[in-house]
Amino acid sequence: MNSRTGRRTFLRAAGMIAGSALTAGIPFSRASAAPTSKPQKFLVGFAPATDGTLDNYWMRMEALSKTGLRHIEVDNTFIKIAENYGSRPSEFRERMMKLKLRLVGVNQSYRFADSSQAPAIKEQNTLVGKFLRDVGAIYLGWEGPLATGTGDEQVEREDEMRQIARLANEEGKRLREEYGIRFTYHTHSTLGFRRLMDLTRPNDLSLNPDLGWLLARGGGDAMEICRAYRSRIQTLHFKDFDPDRTYTDRGRPGKGGMVVPGKGKVDFPAVVEFLKETEFEGCVLGEHIGLGNYDYVRSPREVEIYPQYKEYFTGTLGLKV
């Protein structure tokens, strides 16, 4: 039987999950982050935006190199790093090494809910997976809708979720076995990702919780999500969200936008303590793109934000980059 869950119904259910976690004694507040003596085992870096050109990508790589944020993820959808360097991976690898940088993964936008896209997704994953293997990367992250409709009219359909999960399992298994690359879902919303995790195999699909987006779109609590899915997490995007921030972006005014970590509502100190305590060995990446920031991050000015992330990571959170 197919079930249709409206966005409001889904958010109410998510709230009940969070509430049950609280009653079970799982701490959520900043005061809950008890210091740990365990060392940091995870990599720290940044996922920059670009204007879609290779010259712009390399300009940002030089800026990140100077800042000292050395582990990089980039969105391949528009910049097409894999397409441009797939036949000459050694050139890409050597150029990154000169800057003392490492590409740990790429993000790719897909519409898994559209079954007609499956052949194209498989073909693209083959190209990207081979490139990532050849340059020593770790994962291929994909993001895209898990429901039909747009905005508040989105609904989660069980038949579509099962279709998405089947393809995700198949592609995750293939990428892992053929290229040694982890397939990772990069969630921009609380809608649907829990069901996707239920329907997929841990070995074949991991998770990239984007902590700012999860809070902005669905009120997701960082600590609850980290605790619930710790065994599935490959990468976390450290992005903060301030519900009171006002902005004008892409010609439209808005309220509630992305900000530098520490200036919003996400409890990053608690997340870091949890990752250390549980000996997390994946990636923690800063990322600034999101609500209120699209004009800014796609301009050359984005490089101005890198030192602020570096200072927050090393100064406030005490991390090694």
N, C-alpha and C positions, 0 to 999 in steps of 0.2 A: 504494500500500500504506500502511495506517495504522500508525504506530508509537506504542507506549506507553512512555513513559520515566518510571520511578518517581522520586520525589524524591531518593532516595539516589543513584541512577544519574546523575541530572541534576547533583547537586552534585559527584560525582566528575568528571564531564566538565568542569564549570566550573573545578574545581581544576586539571585538565590544561591548560585554556586559560591560566589564570594562570601556571602553571608554564612553559609554552612562552613566554609573554611575558617572564618573567624570564630565561630562557636566551637570548632574543633581545636582551637588553641594556636592557629597559625598566625603569627604576628604580621602586621601590615605597616606599622608606623615607623617613623625615623628612629624613635627610641628603641625599636626592636633590633637594631643592628649592633649586636654585641661584638666587640673586637675579636678577631681571630689571629692566631699566631701562624696560621698556614700561609705559605708563600703564594704569590701570583703565578699561575701556570698558563694563563691565557695570553694571546697576542692582543696588542692594542694598536689601533690605527685609525684610518679615516676613509669614508666613502664620499668622494667629492662629486659635485654636479659638473657638467660641462655644457658648452653651447652646441655640442654635437660634432665638433671638428677635432681632428687629431692634433693640430697645432695648439688648440685650447687645452686638450688633455695634457700635453707635455708641459705647457706653461704651469699648470696646476701641480704636476708632479714635481717640478723644480721648486715650487713654493712649499710643498709638503716636505720635500727633502730638507730644505733649510729649517723648517719647523721641527723636524725630528719625528714626525708621524710616519712610520715606515711601512706599515701593512695596509694595503690598498684594495678596495673593492670599487668597481665602476659599473655603471649601467651600460650593457652592451647593446641595448635595443636601438639606440640612435647613433652612438659613436662607432659601433661595429669594430671594436678592437680585434675580435676573433676573425672577422672577415678580412681585415686589412693586414693582419700579421699571421694568419693561419699557415701560410706557405713559407714564412720566414720567422719562426718563433725565436730562433737564436738571436736575431737582431733585436727583437723586443726585450728578451730576457737580459741581454747585455746592456741595453740602454737603461733599463730599470736598475740593474746592478751598479752602474756608474753613479746613479743617484742614491744608492743604498736603499732601494725600495723593493718590495715584493708584492706582486699581485696575488692576493689570497683567494679572490673569487670575483665573479661577475654576476650582475643581476640581469634578468631577461624578462620582458613582459610577454605573457601568453594569455590566451583565452581558452582555458581548458574546458570550459562549459560548452563550447562550440565543437561538437564532435567532428565537424568538417575540417577543423584545424589540426587534427591529430597527425596526419602525414607531414605537414609542414613543421610541427613541433618536433617530431622525431628527427627530421632532417637537420633542423637548426641545432638540436642537442648534440648530434653527431659532430657537426662542425665546431661548436663551442667546446664540447667535451675533449676533443682531440687537442685543441689549442691550449686549454687549461692544463691538461696533462703535460704537454710539451714545455710549458713555462713554469711548472712546479706549483700550480695553484691547488686549492683544496676543494672548492665547492662551486656549484652552479646554482645560484638562487633564482627562483622565478616568482613573480608577483602577477596577480591578476584577479578578477572577480570570481567569487565562488557561488554567486547567485545571479539570477536574472533580474532585469529591471535596473533602475538607477536611483540614487539618493535614498530617501526614506521609503521608496516603493520597492526596494530590493526585498526579495524573499529567497529563502533557502529551500530548495527542492531535494528530497531524498534521492530521487532517481538521478538528478544531475550530479549530486555529490558523489554517488557511487560510481558514476561514469568518470568524473574527475579523478577519484581515488584509484580506479583501475589503471588509468593512463599514468598517473603519478608513480604508482608502484612499479609498473613496467619500465618506465624511463629511469627511475631511481636505481632499479636493479641493473639495468643495462649500463648506465653511466658508471656505476660502482665496479661492475665486473670488467668492462671493456677499457675504462680510462682511469679507474681509481679515484673518481670524483664523486663527492657527496651531492645529492640533489636536495635542495633546501627550499621550503616555502617561506617567502618574505611577506608577512602579514601586515597589511595597512589598515586593518579593521578587526574588531572582535567578531564580526559576522562570519560564521561558517568555519573558521579555522579549527575550532575544537572538534567539530564533526569530521573534518578532514583528517585530523590526527587519529581519531578513533578508527577510521576506515583504512588507514595506510599502515604499512609495516615500518617499524622503527629503523630497520637497516636500510630501507629504501627511500624514506623521506624524513628529513630532519626539519628543524624550525629556525627561522630567523625572526624573533619577536622585535618589531620596531616599537620601542617603548613609548615614544611620543605619539605615533599614530594610534596605537592601541588605546591610549588615554583619550585622545581627541575624538576617535570614532568608536564609541562604545563604552567609554569609561573604564577600560581595562586597568586593573591594578598590577603594577610591575611585579611586586613580590608574589602575589597569588599566581600569576602566570609563570614566573620563573620556577616556583616550587612545583607547580602542577606538571610542567613540561621539561624539567631539568634534563631528563635523560634523552630528550629529543633535540635539545638546543645545539646548533652548530655555531651560530653567530648572533650577536645582539647589536642592534643599532641604538646607540645612546643619543637620543634626541629628546628634548624637553618640550613641554606644552604649557602655555600660560593661557587659561580660559579668559582672562581679562585683557589680554593684549589686543589693541585696535590697530588696524593697518589698512593700507590701500595697496593692492597687488594685482597685477595684470588688469588694471583699470577698474577694479571693483573694491569697494570698502568691505571690511570684515572685522569680526571680533573673535578672538580665540586663535592664537597662532603659535608657531614653533619659535623657540628661543634657545639660547646657549644653555647647556646643562647647568643646573644650579639656580636658574632664574625662573623655573616653572614648578610644576607639581610632582614630577617623577622623583621617587626616592632612590637616587643613584647610590648614595653611600650604603644603604641597606642591600642593594643589588650586588655591589662589589663585595661586600662581606660574605654574602651568600655564595657567590661564585668562588671565592677563595676557600671558604669552608668546605664546599663540595668538590673542590679540586677540578674545576672546569678547565678544559684544555682547548677550547675553541677560540673564537675571535670576538673582541669588543671593538666596535667601530663607531666613531663619531659621524654624524650626518646632520646637515642643516636644512636640507630641502624639505619643504612641506608648506602647510598653510601660512600664508603671509610672506613667504620667502622666495617664491619662484622667480620674480624679477631679479632679486638680489643674487641668488646663487648661480644664475645663468649668465651673469655679467662677470667681468674680470675681478670685480670687487669681492667675490667669494673668498679669495685668498686672504683677505683681511681677518676672516673669522678663524683661520687655522690656529694662530697663536693662542686664542682664547680657549679653544678646545684642549690644546697642549697644556696650558696652565691649569685647567680644571682637572685633567687626567692626572698630571704629575703633582701639582700643588695640593688641590683639595682632596683628591681620591688617593693620592700616594701611589699611583701606578707607574710601572716601568713601560716605556714605549719603545 
